[in-house]
Amino acid sequence: MTFDIALLLSQDGITAGAVYALLAMTLVMLFTVTRVIFLPQGEFVAFGALTLVDLQAGRFPGVALLLLVIGVAVALVDAAVALRRRRPKGLAGSIARNIVLPLLVIAALWFIDFRTLGLAAQIAIALLVVVPLGPMIYRLAFQPISESSVLVLLIVAVAVHLALVGLGLMFFGPEGSRVPAFVNADVVIGGIPVSGQALMIVGASLVLIILMHQFFARSMHGKALRATASNRVGARLMGIPPAVAGRRAFTLAALIGAISGILIAPITTTYYDTGFLIGLKGFVAAIIGGLVSYPLAAAGAILVGLLESYAAFYSSAFKEVIVFTLIIPVLLWRSLRSGHALEDQ
Protein backbone atom coordinates (compact mmCIF):
# COMPACT_ATOMS: atom_id res chain seq x y z
CA MET A 1 0.00 0.00 0.00
CA THR A 2 1.36 3.37 -1.00
CA PHE A 3 1.01 6.56 0.99
CA ASP A 4 -1.42 8.01 -1.56
CA ILE A 5 -3.67 4.97 -1.31
CA ALA A 6 -3.57 5.21 2.49
CA LEU A 7 -4.69 8.84 2.28
CA LEU A 8 -7.58 7.92 -0.03
CA LEU A 9 -8.65 5.11 2.29
CA SER A 10 -8.42 7.46 5.26
CA GLN A 11 -10.62 9.96 3.43
CA ASP A 12 -13.29 7.29 2.89
CA GLY A 13 -12.96 6.11 6.48
CA ILE A 14 -13.34 9.58 7.97
CA THR A 15 -16.35 10.27 5.74
CA ALA A 16 -18.08 7.09 6.87
CA GLY A 17 -16.96 7.64 10.45
CA ALA A 18 -18.58 11.09 10.50
CA VAL A 19 -21.95 9.48 9.77
CA TYR A 20 -21.35 6.68 12.28
CA ALA A 21 -20.49 9.33 14.86
CA LEU A 22 -23.92 10.92 14.48
CA LEU A 23 -25.62 7.55 14.93
CA ALA A 24 -23.38 6.55 17.84
CA MET A 25 -24.06 9.77 19.73
CA THR A 26 -27.77 9.34 19.08
CA LEU A 27 -27.69 5.80 20.47
CA VAL A 28 -25.86 7.04 23.57
CA MET A 29 -28.50 9.75 24.05
CA LEU A 30 -31.39 7.32 23.67
CA PHE A 31 -29.88 4.82 26.07
CA THR A 32 -29.08 7.35 28.78
CA VAL A 33 -32.50 9.01 28.54
CA THR A 34 -34.79 6.01 27.94
CA ARG A 35 -32.57 2.93 28.61
CA VAL A 36 -33.48 1.72 25.10
CA ILE A 37 -30.70 0.24 22.96
CA PHE A 38 -32.40 1.41 19.79
CA LEU A 39 -31.05 -0.92 17.10
CA PRO A 40 -33.60 0.34 14.51
CA GLN A 41 -31.86 3.74 14.43
CA GLY A 42 -30.48 2.74 11.03
CA GLU A 43 -34.01 2.47 9.63
CA PHE A 44 -34.39 6.24 9.96
CA VAL A 45 -31.25 6.50 7.82
CA ALA A 46 -32.70 4.29 5.08
CA PHE A 47 -36.12 5.95 5.24
CA GLY A 48 -34.59 9.42 4.96
CA ALA A 49 -32.43 8.50 1.97
CA LEU A 50 -35.12 6.56 0.08
CA THR A 51 -37.81 9.16 0.76
CA LEU A 52 -35.55 11.76 -0.87
CA VAL A 53 -35.08 9.35 -3.80
CA ASP A 54 -38.86 9.10 -4.18
CA LEU A 55 -39.27 12.86 -4.10
CA GLN A 56 -36.59 13.45 -6.72
CA ALA A 57 -38.17 10.79 -8.93
CA GLY A 58 -41.59 12.45 -8.63
CA ARG A 59 -43.13 9.53 -6.72
CA PHE A 60 -45.46 9.91 -3.77
CA PRO A 61 -43.48 8.90 -0.64
CA GLY A 62 -45.12 5.83 0.82
CA VAL A 63 -43.75 6.63 4.27
CA ALA A 64 -46.37 9.40 4.47
CA LEU A 65 -49.06 6.70 4.55
CA LEU A 66 -47.15 4.88 7.28
CA LEU A 67 -47.06 8.15 9.21
CA LEU A 68 -50.85 8.35 9.07
CA VAL A 69 -51.38 4.71 10.06
CA ILE A 70 -49.05 4.92 13.06
CA GLY A 71 -50.52 8.32 13.96
CA VAL A 72 -54.03 6.85 14.08
CA ALA A 73 -52.76 4.04 16.31
CA VAL A 74 -51.10 6.55 18.66
CA ALA A 75 -54.27 8.65 18.83
CA LEU A 76 -56.34 5.56 19.66
CA VAL A 77 -53.93 4.59 22.44
CA ASP A 78 -54.04 8.13 23.85
CA ALA A 79 -57.84 8.10 23.68
CA ALA A 80 -58.03 4.77 25.53
CA VAL A 81 -55.70 6.06 28.26
CA ALA A 82 -57.68 9.30 28.56
CA LEU A 83 -60.98 7.40 28.91
CA ARG A 84 -59.56 5.00 31.48
CA ARG A 85 -58.16 7.85 33.58
CA ARG A 86 -61.14 10.11 32.86
CA ARG A 87 -58.76 12.89 31.84
CA PRO A 88 -59.59 14.05 28.31
CA LYS A 89 -57.14 16.95 28.61
CA GLY A 90 -54.54 16.75 25.86
CA LEU A 91 -56.56 14.38 23.68
CA ALA A 92 -57.35 17.11 21.15
CA GLY A 93 -53.66 17.90 20.84
CA SER A 94 -52.87 14.23 20.28
CA ILE A 95 -55.46 14.01 17.49
CA ALA A 96 -54.10 17.17 15.89
CA ARG A 97 -50.49 15.93 16.00
CA ASN A 98 -51.06 12.33 15.04
CA ILE A 99 -54.00 12.44 12.63
CA VAL A 100 -54.71 15.95 11.37
CA LEU A 101 -51.07 16.85 10.69
CA PRO A 102 -50.30 13.64 8.71
CA LEU A 103 -53.52 14.16 6.72
CA LEU A 104 -52.44 17.70 5.86
CA VAL A 105 -49.00 16.44 4.84
CA ILE A 106 -50.53 13.73 2.61
CA ALA A 107 -52.95 16.21 1.03
CA ALA A 108 -50.13 18.65 0.28
CA LEU A 109 -47.88 15.91 -1.13
CA TRP A 110 -50.65 14.61 -3.37
CA PHE A 111 -50.79 17.83 -5.39
CA ILE A 112 -47.09 18.75 -5.47
CA ASP A 113 -44.79 17.98 -8.38
CA PHE A 114 -41.69 17.19 -6.36
CA ARG A 115 -39.35 17.33 -9.35
CA THR A 116 -39.97 21.07 -9.74
CA LEU A 117 -38.85 21.78 -6.18
CA GLY A 118 -35.33 22.72 -5.20
CA LEU A 119 -33.06 20.39 -3.25
CA ALA A 120 -33.60 22.26 0.02
CA ALA A 121 -37.39 21.92 -0.30
CA GLN A 122 -37.12 18.22 -1.12
CA ILE A 123 -34.92 17.63 1.93
CA ALA A 124 -37.33 19.57 4.14
CA ILE A 125 -40.27 17.46 2.90
CA ALA A 126 -38.34 14.23 3.48
CA LEU A 127 -37.60 15.30 7.06
CA LEU A 128 -41.23 16.34 7.58
CA VAL A 129 -42.37 12.85 6.56
CA VAL A 130 -39.75 10.76 8.42
CA VAL A 131 -39.02 12.64 11.67
CA PRO A 132 -42.52 12.35 13.25
CA LEU A 133 -42.13 8.57 13.13
CA GLY A 134 -39.64 8.80 16.02
CA PRO A 135 -41.96 9.98 18.81
CA MET A 136 -44.80 7.86 17.42
CA ILE A 137 -42.69 4.70 17.63
CA TYR A 138 -41.68 5.58 21.18
CA ARG A 139 -45.32 6.15 22.18
CA LEU A 140 -46.49 2.83 20.79
CA ALA A 141 -43.58 0.50 21.48
CA PHE A 142 -41.57 1.83 24.42
CA GLN A 143 -43.54 4.26 26.56
CA PRO A 144 -46.00 1.59 27.85
CA ILE A 145 -43.07 -0.56 29.03
CA SER A 146 -40.66 2.21 29.98
CA GLU A 147 -40.06 0.72 33.45
CA SER A 148 -39.14 -2.71 32.09
CA SER A 149 -35.63 -4.10 32.14
CA VAL A 150 -33.04 -3.15 29.52
CA LEU A 151 -33.27 -6.68 28.09
CA VAL A 152 -37.03 -6.41 27.53
CA LEU A 153 -36.58 -3.01 25.90
CA LEU A 154 -33.88 -4.49 23.65
CA ILE A 155 -36.17 -7.33 22.58
CA VAL A 156 -38.89 -4.82 21.70
CA ALA A 157 -36.31 -2.78 19.77
CA VAL A 158 -35.44 -5.87 17.71
CA ALA A 159 -39.15 -6.41 17.00
CA VAL A 160 -39.48 -2.77 15.89
CA HIS A 161 -36.48 -3.24 13.61
CA LEU A 162 -38.02 -6.29 11.94
CA ALA A 163 -41.33 -4.45 11.45
CA LEU A 164 -39.65 -1.37 9.95
CA VAL A 165 -37.52 -3.47 7.58
CA GLY A 166 -40.65 -5.23 6.31
CA LEU A 167 -42.45 -1.92 5.87
CA GLY A 168 -39.41 -0.53 4.09
CA LEU A 169 -39.55 -3.39 1.60
CA MET A 170 -43.25 -2.74 1.03
CA PHE A 171 -42.86 1.01 0.48
CA PHE A 172 -39.54 1.18 -1.38
CA GLY A 173 -39.18 -2.21 -3.03
CA PRO A 174 -36.06 -4.41 -3.20
CA GLU A 175 -34.11 -2.25 -5.67
CA GLY A 176 -31.36 0.03 -4.46
CA SER A 177 -31.34 3.73 -5.29
CA ARG A 178 -29.21 6.82 -4.91
CA VAL A 179 -29.55 10.53 -5.69
CA PRO A 180 -27.24 12.79 -7.72
CA ALA A 181 -24.34 14.34 -5.86
CA PHE A 182 -25.15 17.51 -3.95
CA VAL A 183 -21.63 18.84 -4.61
CA ASN A 184 -19.75 17.98 -7.80
CA ALA A 185 -16.54 19.95 -7.22
CA ASP A 186 -13.40 18.27 -5.92
CA VAL A 187 -10.71 19.88 -3.80
CA VAL A 188 -7.01 19.01 -3.96
CA ILE A 189 -5.43 18.86 -0.50
CA GLY A 190 -1.75 17.98 -0.30
CA GLY A 191 -1.84 16.65 -3.84
CA ILE A 192 -4.72 14.29 -3.02
CA PRO A 193 -8.12 14.93 -4.62
CA VAL A 194 -10.84 15.16 -1.95
CA SER A 195 -14.46 14.79 -2.96
CA GLY A 196 -16.60 17.85 -2.33
CA GLN A 197 -19.39 15.48 -1.29
CA ALA A 198 -17.13 13.95 1.37
CA LEU A 199 -16.20 17.40 2.67
CA MET A 200 -19.88 18.29 2.82
CA ILE A 201 -20.69 15.15 4.82
CA VAL A 202 -17.88 15.72 7.31
CA GLY A 203 -18.75 19.42 7.61
CA ALA A 204 -22.47 18.75 8.06
CA SER A 205 -21.69 16.11 10.70
CA LEU A 206 -19.48 18.51 12.61
CA VAL A 207 -22.18 21.19 12.46
CA LEU A 208 -24.79 18.73 13.77
CA ILE A 209 -22.50 17.62 16.60
CA ILE A 210 -21.91 21.25 17.59
CA LEU A 211 -25.64 21.97 17.43
CA MET A 212 -26.33 18.93 19.61
CA HIS A 213 -23.79 20.17 22.14
CA GLN A 214 -25.39 23.61 22.19
CA PHE A 215 -28.86 22.07 22.46
CA PHE A 216 -27.93 20.04 25.52
CA ALA A 217 -25.88 22.82 27.09
CA ARG A 218 -28.12 25.86 26.58
CA SER A 219 -31.74 24.97 25.78
CA MET A 220 -34.31 24.05 28.44
CA HIS A 221 -35.38 20.97 26.46
CA GLY A 222 -31.78 19.82 26.21
CA LYS A 223 -31.17 20.36 29.91
CA ALA A 224 -34.33 18.39 30.66
CA LEU A 225 -32.97 15.47 28.62
CA ARG A 226 -29.64 15.72 30.45
CA ALA A 227 -31.44 15.69 33.79
CA THR A 228 -33.43 12.61 32.81
CA ALA A 229 -30.25 10.90 31.64
CA SER A 230 -28.50 11.69 34.93
CA ASN A 231 -31.31 10.74 37.32
CA ARG A 232 -34.75 9.64 36.09
CA VAL A 233 -36.33 9.74 39.54
CA GLY A 234 -34.87 13.14 40.34
CA ALA A 235 -35.99 14.51 36.98
CA ARG A 236 -39.53 13.26 37.63
CA LEU A 237 -39.57 14.93 41.04
CA MET A 238 -38.47 18.19 39.41
CA GLY A 239 -41.44 18.06 37.02
CA ILE A 240 -39.81 16.48 33.97
CA PRO A 241 -42.03 13.54 32.90
CA PRO A 242 -39.93 10.64 31.55
CA ALA A 243 -42.52 10.11 28.79
CA VAL A 244 -42.03 13.65 27.50
CA ALA A 245 -38.25 13.27 27.67
CA GLY A 246 -38.52 9.99 25.77
CA ARG A 247 -40.60 11.51 22.98
CA ARG A 248 -38.17 14.41 22.62
CA ALA A 249 -35.20 12.05 22.54
CA PHE A 250 -36.79 9.91 19.84
CA THR A 251 -37.71 13.00 17.83
CA LEU A 252 -34.09 14.12 17.90
CA ALA A 253 -32.95 10.59 17.04
CA ALA A 254 -35.27 10.43 14.02
CA LEU A 255 -34.09 13.86 12.86
CA ILE A 256 -30.40 12.95 13.06
CA GLY A 257 -31.02 9.55 11.46
CA ALA A 258 -32.95 11.03 8.54
CA ILE A 259 -30.32 13.73 7.98
CA SER A 260 -27.61 11.06 8.04
CA GLY A 261 -29.49 9.10 5.39
CA ILE A 262 -29.85 12.19 3.21
CA LEU A 263 -26.12 12.91 3.56
CA ILE A 264 -25.07 9.45 2.37
CA ALA A 265 -27.76 9.12 -0.33
CA PRO A 266 -25.47 10.50 -3.09
CA ILE A 267 -22.41 8.37 -2.23
CA THR A 268 -23.89 4.92 -1.66
CA THR A 269 -26.69 2.86 -3.12
CA THR A 270 -29.35 2.59 -0.43
CA TYR A 271 -31.66 -0.40 -0.07
CA TYR A 272 -34.63 -0.86 2.23
CA ASP A 273 -32.44 -2.80 4.68
CA THR A 274 -29.23 -0.78 4.32
CA GLY A 275 -29.88 1.03 7.57
CA PHE A 276 -29.41 -2.11 9.65
CA LEU A 277 -25.68 -2.47 8.93
CA ILE A 278 -25.11 1.27 9.23
CA GLY A 279 -26.94 1.33 12.55
CA LEU A 280 -24.93 -1.64 13.83
CA LYS A 281 -21.67 0.14 13.04
CA GLY A 282 -22.94 3.14 14.97
CA PHE A 283 -23.80 0.72 17.77
CA VAL A 284 -20.23 -0.63 17.80
CA ALA A 285 -18.97 2.94 18.15
CA ALA A 286 -21.48 3.59 20.96
CA ILE A 287 -20.26 0.46 22.76
CA ILE A 288 -16.70 1.80 22.58
CA GLY A 289 -18.06 4.81 24.45
CA GLY A 290 -19.71 2.52 26.98
CA LEU A 291 -23.15 3.81 25.88
CA VAL A 292 -22.55 6.79 28.16
CA SER A 293 -19.67 8.86 26.71
CA TYR A 294 -20.33 11.08 23.71
CA PRO A 295 -16.65 11.91 22.97
CA LEU A 296 -15.59 8.26 23.16
CA ALA A 297 -18.52 7.26 20.95
CA ALA A 298 -17.50 9.84 18.35
CA ALA A 299 -13.87 8.71 18.49
CA GLY A 300 -15.00 5.10 18.23
CA ALA A 301 -17.05 5.98 15.14
CA ILE A 302 -13.98 7.39 13.39
CA LEU A 303 -12.08 4.23 14.35
CA VAL A 304 -14.87 2.07 12.94
CA GLY A 305 -14.90 4.07 9.70
CA LEU A 306 -11.13 3.81 9.24
CA LEU A 307 -11.10 0.10 10.10
CA GLU A 308 -13.89 -0.55 7.62
CA SER A 309 -12.10 1.37 4.86
CA TYR A 310 -8.76 -0.40 5.33
CA ALA A 311 -10.44 -3.79 5.77
CA ALA A 312 -12.29 -3.30 2.48
CA PHE A 313 -8.94 -2.68 0.75
CA TYR A 314 -7.28 -5.83 2.07
CA SER A 315 -10.28 -8.17 2.17
CA SER A 316 -13.60 -6.73 1.07
CA ALA A 317 -15.41 -10.03 1.70
CA PHE A 318 -14.57 -9.86 5.42
CA LYS A 319 -14.78 -6.14 6.10
CA GLU A 320 -18.06 -6.43 8.03
CA VAL A 321 -16.69 -9.32 10.09
CA ILE A 322 -13.55 -7.36 10.94
CA VAL A 323 -15.55 -4.28 11.97
CA PHE A 324 -17.99 -6.17 14.18
CA THR A 325 -15.18 -8.24 15.72
CA LEU A 326 -13.93 -4.96 17.19
CA ILE A 327 -16.71 -5.15 19.76
CA ILE A 328 -15.26 -8.30 21.37
CA PRO A 329 -12.01 -6.86 22.79
CA VAL A 330 -13.87 -3.70 23.84
CA LEU A 331 -16.43 -5.69 25.82
CA LEU A 332 -13.72 -7.93 27.26
CA TRP A 333 -11.68 -4.91 28.36
CA ARG A 334 -14.70 -3.25 29.96
CA SER A 335 -15.61 -6.50 31.69
CA LEU A 336 -12.13 -6.84 33.19
CA ARG A 337 -12.10 -3.21 34.35
CA SER A 338 -15.48 -3.34 36.08
CA GLY A 339 -16.38 -5.26 39.17
CA HIS A 340 -18.69 -8.26 38.95
CA ALA A 341 -21.89 -8.24 40.98
CA LEU A 342 -23.42 -11.36 42.40
CA GLU A 343 -26.36 -12.83 40.52
CA ASP A 344 -28.81 -12.23 43.37
CA GLN A 345 -27.84 -8.54 43.42
C-alpha positions as CSV (number, residue, x, y, z in Angstrom):
1,M,0.0,0.0,0.0
2,T,1.4,3.4,-1.0
3,F,1.0,6.6,1.0
4,D,-1.4,8.0,-1.6
5,I,-3.7,5.0,-1.3
6,A,-3.6,5.2,2.5
7,L,-4.7,8.8,2.3
8,L,-7.6,7.9,0.0
9,L,-8.6,5.1,2.3
10,S,-8.4,7.5,5.3
11,Q,-10.6,10.0,3.4
12,D,-13.3,7.3,2.9
13,G,-13.0,6.1,6.5
14,I,-13.3,9.6,8.0
15,T,-16.3,10.3,5.7
16,A,-18.1,7.1,6.9
17,G,-17.0,7.6,10.4
18,A,-18.6,11.1,10.5
19,V,-22.0,9.5,9.8
20,Y,-21.3,6.7,12.3
21,A,-20.5,9.3,14.9
22,L,-23.9,10.9,14.5
23,L,-25.6,7.5,14.9
24,A,-23.4,6.6,17.8
25,M,-24.1,9.8,19.7
26,T,-27.8,9.3,19.1
27,L,-27.7,5.8,20.5
28,V,-25.9,7.0,23.6
29,M,-28.5,9.8,24.1
30,L,-31.4,7.3,23.7
31,F,-29.9,4.8,26.1
32,T,-29.1,7.3,28.8
33,V,-32.5,9.0,28.5
34,T,-34.8,6.0,27.9
35,R,-32.6,2.9,28.6
36,V,-33.5,1.7,25.1
37,I,-30.7,0.2,23.0
38,F,-32.4,1.4,19.8
39,L,-31.0,-0.9,17.1
40,P,-33.6,0.3,14.5
41,Q,-31.9,3.7,14.4
42,G,-30.5,2.7,11.0
43,E,-34.0,2.5,9.6
44,F,-34.4,6.2,10.0
45,V,-31.2,6.5,7.8
46,A,-32.7,4.3,5.1
47,F,-36.1,5.9,5.2
48,G,-34.6,9.4,5.0
49,A,-32.4,8.5,2.0
50,L,-35.1,6.6,0.1
51,T,-37.8,9.2,0.8
52,L,-35.5,11.8,-0.9
53,V,-35.1,9.4,-3.8
54,D,-38.9,9.1,-4.2
55,L,-39.3,12.9,-4.1
56,Q,-36.6,13.4,-6.7
57,A,-38.2,10.8,-8.9
58,G,-41.6,12.5,-8.6
59,R,-43.1,9.5,-6.7
60,F,-45.5,9.9,-3.8
61,P,-43.5,8.9,-0.6
62,G,-45.1,5.8,0.8
63,V,-43.7,6.6,4.3
64,A,-46.4,9.4,4.5
65,L,-49.1,6.7,4.5
66,L,-47.1,4.9,7.3
67,L,-47.1,8.2,9.2
68,L,-50.9,8.4,9.1
69,V,-51.4,4.7,10.1
70,I,-49.1,4.9,13.1
71,G,-50.5,8.3,14.0
72,V,-54.0,6.8,14.1
73,A,-52.8,4.0,16.3
74,V,-51.1,6.5,18.7
75,A,-54.3,8.6,18.8
76,L,-56.3,5.6,19.7
77,V,-53.9,4.6,22.4
78,D,-54.0,8.1,23.9
79,A,-57.8,8.1,23.7
80,A,-58.0,4.8,25.5
81,V,-55.7,6.1,28.3
82,A,-57.7,9.3,28.6
83,L,-61.0,7.4,28.9
84,R,-59.6,5.0,31.5
85,R,-58.2,7.8,33.6
86,R,-61.1,10.1,32.9
87,R,-58.8,12.9,31.8
88,P,-59.6,14.1,28.3
89,K,-57.1,16.9,28.6
90,G,-54.5,16.8,25.9
91,L,-56.6,14.4,23.7
92,A,-57.4,17.1,21.2
93,G,-53.7,17.9,20.8
94,S,-52.9,14.2,20.3
95,I,-55.5,14.0,17.5
96,A,-54.1,17.2,15.9
97,R,-50.5,15.9,16.0
98,N,-51.1,12.3,15.0
99,I,-54.0,12.4,12.6
100,V,-54.7,16.0,11.4
101,L,-51.1,16.9,10.7
102,P,-50.3,13.6,8.7
103,L,-53.5,14.2,6.7
104,L,-52.4,17.7,5.9
105,V,-49.0,16.4,4.8
106,I,-50.5,13.7,2.6
107,A,-52.9,16.2,1.0
108,A,-50.1,18.6,0.3
109,L,-47.9,15.9,-1.1
110,W,-50.6,14.6,-3.4
111,F,-50.8,17.8,-5.4
112,I,-47.1,18.7,-5.5
113,D,-44.8,18.0,-8.4
114,F,-41.7,17.2,-6.4
115,R,-39.4,17.3,-9.4
116,T,-40.0,21.1,-9.7
117,L,-38.8,21.8,-6.2
118,G,-35.3,22.7,-5.2
119,L,-33.1,20.4,-3.3
120,A,-33.6,22.3,0.0
121,A,-37.4,21.9,-0.3
122,Q,-37.1,18.2,-1.1
123,I,-34.9,17.6,1.9
124,A,-37.3,19.6,4.1
125,I,-40.3,17.5,2.9
126,A,-38.3,14.2,3.5
127,L,-37.6,15.3,7.1
128,L,-41.2,16.3,7.6
129,V,-42.4,12.9,6.6
130,V,-39.7,10.8,8.4
131,V,-39.0,12.6,11.7
132,P,-42.5,12.3,13.3
133,L,-42.1,8.6,13.1
134,G,-39.6,8.8,16.0
135,P,-42.0,10.0,18.8
136,M,-44.8,7.9,17.4
137,I,-42.7,4.7,17.6
138,Y,-41.7,5.6,21.2
139,R,-45.3,6.2,22.2
140,L,-46.5,2.8,20.8
141,A,-43.6,0.5,21.5
142,F,-41.6,1.8,24.4
143,Q,-43.5,4.3,26.6
144,P,-46.0,1.6,27.8
145,I,-43.1,-0.6,29.0
146,S,-40.7,2.2,30.0
147,E,-40.1,0.7,33.4
148,S,-39.1,-2.7,32.1
149,S,-35.6,-4.1,32.1
150,V,-33.0,-3.2,29.5
151,L,-33.3,-6.7,28.1
152,V,-37.0,-6.4,27.5
153,L,-36.6,-3.0,25.9
154,L,-33.9,-4.5,23.7
155,I,-36.2,-7.3,22.6
156,V,-38.9,-4.8,21.7
157,A,-36.3,-2.8,19.8
158,V,-35.4,-5.9,17.7
159,A,-39.1,-6.4,17.0
160,V,-39.5,-2.8,15.9
161,H,-36.5,-3.2,13.6
162,L,-38.0,-6.3,11.9
163,A,-41.3,-4.4,11.5
164,L,-39.7,-1.4,9.9
165,V,-37.5,-3.5,7.6
166,G,-40.6,-5.2,6.3
167,L,-42.4,-1.9,5.9
168,G,-39.4,-0.5,4.1
169,L,-39.5,-3.4,1.6
170,M,-43.2,-2.7,1.0
171,F,-42.9,1.0,0.5
172,F,-39.5,1.2,-1.4
173,G,-39.2,-2.2,-3.0
174,P,-36.1,-4.4,-3.2
175,E,-34.1,-2.2,-5.7
176,G,-31.4,0.0,-4.5
177,S,-31.3,3.7,-5.3
178,R,-29.2,6.8,-4.9
179,V,-29.6,10.5,-5.7
180,P,-27.2,12.8,-7.7
181,A,-24.3,14.3,-5.9
182,F,-25.1,17.5,-3.9
183,V,-21.6,18.8,-4.6
184,N,-19.8,18.0,-7.8
185,A,-16.5,19.9,-7.2
186,D,-13.4,18.3,-5.9
187,V,-10.7,19.9,-3.8
188,V,-7.0,19.0,-4.0
189,I,-5.4,18.9,-0.5
190,G,-1.8,18.0,-0.3
191,G,-1.8,16.7,-3.8
192,I,-4.7,14.3,-3.0
193,P,-8.1,14.9,-4.6
194,V,-10.8,15.2,-2.0
195,S,-14.5,14.8,-3.0
196,G,-16.6,17.8,-2.3
197,Q,-19.4,15.5,-1.3
198,A,-17.1,14.0,1.4
199,L,-16.2,17.4,2.7
200,M,-19.9,18.3,2.8
201,I,-20.7,15.1,4.8
202,V,-17.9,15.7,7.3
203,G,-18.7,19.4,7.6
204,A,-22.5,18.7,8.1
205,S,-21.7,16.1,10.7
206,L,-19.5,18.5,12.6
207,V,-22.2,21.2,12.5
208,L,-24.8,18.7,13.8
209,I,-22.5,17.6,16.6
210,I,-21.9,21.2,17.6
211,L,-25.6,22.0,17.4
212,M,-26.3,18.9,19.6
213,H,-23.8,20.2,22.1
214,Q,-25.4,23.6,22.2
215,F,-28.9,22.1,22.5
216,F,-27.9,20.0,25.5
217,A,-25.9,22.8,27.1
218,R,-28.1,25.9,26.6
219,S,-31.7,25.0,25.8
220,M,-34.3,24.0,28.4
221,H,-35.4,21.0,26.5
222,G,-31.8,19.8,26.2
223,K,-31.2,20.4,29.9
224,A,-34.3,18.4,30.7
225,L,-33.0,15.5,28.6
226,R,-29.6,15.7,30.4
227,A,-31.4,15.7,33.8
228,T,-33.4,12.6,32.8
229,A,-30.3,10.9,31.6
230,S,-28.5,11.7,34.9
231,N,-31.3,10.7,37.3
232,R,-34.7,9.6,36.1
233,V,-36.3,9.7,39.5
234,G,-34.9,13.1,40.3
235,A,-36.0,14.5,37.0
236,R,-39.5,13.3,37.6
237,L,-39.6,14.9,41.0
238,M,-38.5,18.2,39.4
239,G,-41.4,18.1,37.0
240,I,-39.8,16.5,34.0
241,P,-42.0,13.5,32.9
242,P,-39.9,10.6,31.5
243,A,-42.5,10.1,28.8
244,V,-42.0,13.7,27.5
245,A,-38.3,13.3,27.7
246,G,-38.5,10.0,25.8
247,R,-40.6,11.5,23.0
248,R,-38.2,14.4,22.6
249,A,-35.2,12.1,22.5
250,F,-36.8,9.9,19.8
251,T,-37.7,13.0,17.8
252,L,-34.1,14.1,17.9
253,A,-32.9,10.6,17.0
254,A,-35.3,10.4,14.0
255,L,-34.1,13.9,12.9
256,I,-30.4,13.0,13.1
257,G,-31.0,9.6,11.5
258,A,-33.0,11.0,8.5
259,I,-30.3,13.7,8.0
260,S,-27.6,11.1,8.0
261,G,-29.5,9.1,5.4
262,I,-29.8,12.2,3.2
263,L,-26.1,12.9,3.6
264,I,-25.1,9.4,2.4
265,A,-27.8,9.1,-0.3
266,P,-25.5,10.5,-3.1
267,I,-22.4,8.4,-2.2
268,T,-23.9,4.9,-1.7
269,T,-26.7,2.9,-3.1
270,T,-29.4,2.6,-0.4
271,Y,-31.7,-0.4,-0.1
272,Y,-34.6,-0.9,2.2
273,D,-32.4,-2.8,4.7
274,T,-29.2,-0.8,4.3
275,G,-29.9,1.0,7.6
276,F,-29.4,-2.1,9.7
277,L,-25.7,-2.5,8.9
278,I,-25.1,1.3,9.2
279,G,-26.9,1.3,12.6
280,L,-24.9,-1.6,13.8
281,K,-21.7,0.1,13.0
282,G,-22.9,3.1,15.0
283,F,-23.8,0.7,17.8
284,V,-20.2,-0.6,17.8
285,A,-19.0,2.9,18.2
286,A,-21.5,3.6,21.0
287,I,-20.3,0.5,22.8
288,I,-16.7,1.8,22.6
289,G,-18.1,4.8,24.5
290,G,-19.7,2.5,27.0
291,L,-23.2,3.8,25.9
292,V,-22.5,6.8,28.2
293,S,-19.7,8.9,26.7
294,Y,-20.3,11.1,23.7
295,P,-16.7,11.9,23.0
296,L,-15.6,8.3,23.2
297,A,-18.5,7.3,21.0
298,A,-17.5,9.8,18.4
299,A,-13.9,8.7,18.5
300,G,-15.0,5.1,18.2
301,A,-17.0,6.0,15.1
302,I,-14.0,7.4,13.4
303,L,-12.1,4.2,14.4
304,V,-14.9,2.1,12.9
305,G,-14.9,4.1,9.7
306,L,-11.1,3.8,9.2
307,L,-11.1,0.1,10.1
308,E,-13.9,-0.6,7.6
309,S,-12.1,1.4,4.9
310,Y,-8.8,-0.4,5.3
311,A,-10.4,-3.8,5.8
312,A,-12.3,-3.3,2.5
313,F,-8.9,-2.7,0.8
314,Y,-7.3,-5.8,2.1
315,S,-10.3,-8.2,2.2
316,S,-13.6,-6.7,1.1
317,A,-15.4,-10.0,1.7
318,F,-14.6,-9.9,5.4
319,K,-14.8,-6.1,6.1
320,E,-18.1,-6.4,8.0
321,V,-16.7,-9.3,10.1
322,I,-13.6,-7.4,10.9
323,V,-15.6,-4.3,12.0
324,F,-18.0,-6.2,14.2
325,T,-15.2,-8.2,15.7
326,L,-13.9,-5.0,17.2
327,I,-16.7,-5.1,19.8
328,I,-15.3,-8.3,21.4
329,P,-12.0,-6.9,22.8
330,V,-13.9,-3.7,23.8
331,L,-16.4,-5.7,25.8
332,L,-13.7,-7.9,27.3
333,W,-11.7,-4.9,28.4
334,R,-14.7,-3.2,30.0
335,S,-15.6,-6.5,31.7
336,L,-12.1,-6.8,33.2
337,R,-12.1,-3.2,34.4
338,S,-15.5,-3.3,36.1
339,G,-16.4,-5.3,39.2
340,H,-18.7,-8.3,39.0
341,A,-21.9,-8.2,41.0
342,L,-23.4,-11.4,42.4
343,E,-26.4,-12.8,40.5
344,D,-28.8,-12.2,43.4
345,Q,-27.8,-8.5,43.4
